[in-house]
Amino acid sequence: MAGDEALVRSLYDEHGRALLAYATRLTGDRAAAEDVVQETLVRAWRHADDLVESKGSVRGWLLTVVRNLVTDRARAKASRPTEVAETPGTPPVQRDHSEAVVDTMVVLAALDQVSPEHRDVLVEIYYRGRSVAETATVLGVPPGTVKSRSYYALRALRGVIGGKGPEAEVAR
């Protein structure tokens, strides 16, 4: 093991500059070239026996590994879709509306559990968007009654949604 590390250290001392220059020329990026040289030396460490016993050029083997690694990286990058930055003109991603649907279902179910007078006031004010005076006219009750019913209706609705039931909040 110590002999393999010494071999890699000597390979780097002897061939490191040439490998880095070649990798930089192929990649056009110094940081990527350093990564390629590092991976080349890791492969040399894994194949230390082949390098020691080989009849060919060690530098040739190392340069071939560099070229193959650069080629593999280029192929891997080409196989992925191109990343595109967002532009100010890009419309925002629409949020999932499932929470709004669930909330609507919960409120509708809760409305079925409150008294008809409370439900009528809530529907007129919040669903139809009427003012207190308009709601009073539509329902044929005084505006003060509309205000009182809306207050207790909302309390009852909170009680139903919170699990207390309409009776707990309407007891007044």
C-alpha positions as CSV (number, residue, x, y, z in Angstrom):
1,M,0.0,0.0,0.0
2,A,2.8,2.4,0.9
3,G,4.5,1.5,-2.4
4,D,1.4,2.4,-4.3
5,E,1.2,5.8,-2.6
6,A,4.8,6.5,-3.4
7,L,4.2,5.5,-7.0
8,V,1.3,8.0,-7.3
9,R,3.3,10.7,-5.7
10,S,6.2,10.1,-8.1
11,L,3.8,10.0,-11.0
12,Y,2.4,13.4,-10.0
13,D,5.8,14.9,-9.5
14,E,7.0,13.7,-12.9
15,H,3.8,14.0,-15.0
16,G,1.5,16.3,-13.0
17,R,2.3,19.5,-15.0
18,A,1.9,17.8,-18.3
19,L,-1.4,16.2,-17.3
20,L,-2.8,19.5,-16.0
21,A,-1.8,21.4,-19.1
22,Y,-3.3,18.7,-21.4
23,A,-6.5,18.5,-19.3
24,T,-6.8,22.3,-19.2
25,R,-6.4,22.5,-23.0
26,L,-9.1,19.9,-23.5
27,T,-11.6,21.2,-21.0
28,G,-10.9,25.0,-21.2
29,D,-11.5,25.1,-17.4
30,R,-8.7,24.9,-14.9
31,A,-10.9,23.6,-12.0
32,A,-12.3,20.8,-14.2
33,A,-8.8,20.0,-15.4
34,E,-7.6,19.6,-11.8
35,D,-10.5,17.2,-11.1
36,V,-9.6,15.2,-14.2
37,V,-5.9,15.0,-13.1
38,Q,-7.0,13.9,-9.7
39,E,-9.2,11.2,-11.1
40,T,-6.4,10.1,-13.4
41,L,-4.1,9.7,-10.4
42,V,-6.7,7.7,-8.6
43,R,-7.0,5.4,-11.5
44,A,-3.2,5.1,-11.7
45,W,-3.3,4.1,-8.0
46,R,-5.9,1.5,-8.7
47,H,-3.9,0.1,-11.6
48,A,-0.5,0.5,-10.0
49,D,0.5,-3.1,-10.9
50,D,-0.3,-2.6,-14.5
51,L,1.8,0.6,-14.6
52,V,4.8,-1.0,-13.0
53,E,4.7,-4.0,-15.2
54,S,3.7,-2.3,-18.5
55,K,5.9,-2.3,-21.5
56,G,4.4,1.0,-22.9
57,S,4.8,4.6,-21.9
58,V,3.5,5.6,-18.5
59,R,2.9,9.1,-19.7
60,G,1.0,7.8,-22.7
61,W,-1.2,5.7,-20.4
62,L,-1.9,8.8,-18.2
63,L,-2.6,11.1,-21.1
64,T,-5.0,8.5,-22.5
65,V,-6.8,8.3,-19.2
66,V,-7.1,12.1,-19.1
67,R,-8.5,12.2,-22.7
68,N,-11.0,9.4,-21.8
69,L,-12.1,11.2,-18.7
70,V,-12.6,14.5,-20.5
71,T,-14.6,12.6,-23.2
72,D,-16.7,10.9,-20.6
73,R,-17.5,14.2,-18.9
74,A,-18.5,15.8,-22.2
75,R,-20.8,13.0,-23.1
76,A,-22.4,13.0,-19.6
77,K,-22.9,16.7,-19.8
78,A,-24.4,16.5,-23.3
79,S,-26.8,13.8,-22.2
80,R,-28.4,16.0,-19.6
81,P,-30.9,18.7,-20.6
82,T,-29.5,22.2,-20.8
83,E,-30.0,24.3,-17.7
84,V,-31.9,27.5,-18.4
85,A,-31.9,30.4,-16.0
86,E,-35.1,32.1,-15.1
87,T,-35.7,35.4,-16.8
88,P,-37.8,38.3,-15.5
89,G,-40.3,37.5,-18.3
90,T,-40.8,33.9,-17.2
91,P,-44.2,33.6,-15.6
92,P,-44.2,32.3,-12.0
93,V,-44.9,28.6,-11.4
94,Q,-48.6,28.2,-10.5
95,R,-49.1,26.9,-7.0
96,D,-50.9,23.7,-6.3
97,H,-54.6,24.6,-5.7
98,S,-55.3,21.4,-3.7
99,E,-55.1,23.2,-0.4
100,A,-57.7,25.7,-1.5
101,V,-60.0,22.9,-2.6
102,V,-59.6,21.1,0.7
103,D,-60.2,24.4,2.6
104,T,-63.4,25.0,0.6
105,M,-64.7,21.5,1.3
106,V,-64.0,22.0,5.0
107,V,-65.8,25.3,5.2
108,L,-68.8,24.0,3.2
109,A,-69.1,21.0,5.5
110,A,-68.9,23.3,8.5
111,L,-71.6,25.6,7.1
112,D,-73.9,22.6,6.9
113,Q,-73.5,22.2,10.7
114,V,-74.4,25.8,11.8
115,S,-78.0,27.1,12.1
116,P,-79.8,28.3,9.0
117,E,-79.8,31.9,10.3
118,H,-76.1,31.9,10.8
119,R,-75.5,30.2,7.5
120,D,-77.6,32.8,5.6
121,V,-75.8,35.7,7.1
122,L,-72.4,34.2,6.3
123,V,-73.4,33.4,2.7
124,E,-74.7,36.9,2.1
125,I,-71.7,38.7,3.7
126,Y,-68.7,36.5,2.7
127,Y,-69.9,34.6,-0.3
128,R,-72.0,37.2,-2.1
129,G,-69.9,40.1,-0.8
130,R,-72.8,42.2,0.5
131,S,-72.5,44.9,3.2
132,V,-74.2,44.6,6.5
133,A,-77.0,47.0,5.3
134,E,-77.5,45.0,2.1
135,T,-77.6,41.8,4.0
136,A,-80.1,43.2,6.4
137,T,-82.3,44.3,3.5
138,V,-82.1,40.9,1.8
139,L,-82.8,38.9,5.0
140,G,-85.4,41.3,6.3
141,V,-83.7,41.8,9.7
142,P,-82.2,44.9,11.3
143,P,-78.5,45.6,10.7
144,G,-77.7,45.0,14.4
145,T,-79.1,41.5,14.1
146,V,-76.9,40.9,11.0
147,K,-73.8,42.0,13.0
148,S,-74.7,39.8,15.9
149,R,-75.5,36.8,13.8
150,S,-72.3,37.2,11.8
151,Y,-70.3,37.4,15.0
152,Y,-71.8,34.2,16.5
153,A,-71.9,32.5,13.1
154,L,-68.1,32.9,12.8
155,R,-67.6,31.6,16.3
156,A,-69.8,28.6,15.6
157,L,-67.9,28.0,12.4
158,R,-64.6,28.1,14.2
159,G,-66.0,25.7,16.8
160,V,-67.1,23.2,14.1
161,I,-63.8,23.4,12.2
162,G,-61.9,23.2,15.5
163,G,-63.8,20.1,16.5
164,K,-65.9,21.7,19.3
165,G,-69.2,21.6,17.5
166,P,-71.6,24.4,16.9
167,E,-73.3,24.1,20.3
168,A,-70.1,25.0,22.2
169,E,-69.8,28.4,20.5
170,V,-73.4,29.3,20.1
171,A,-74.4,28.7,23.7
172,R,-74.6,32.5,24.3
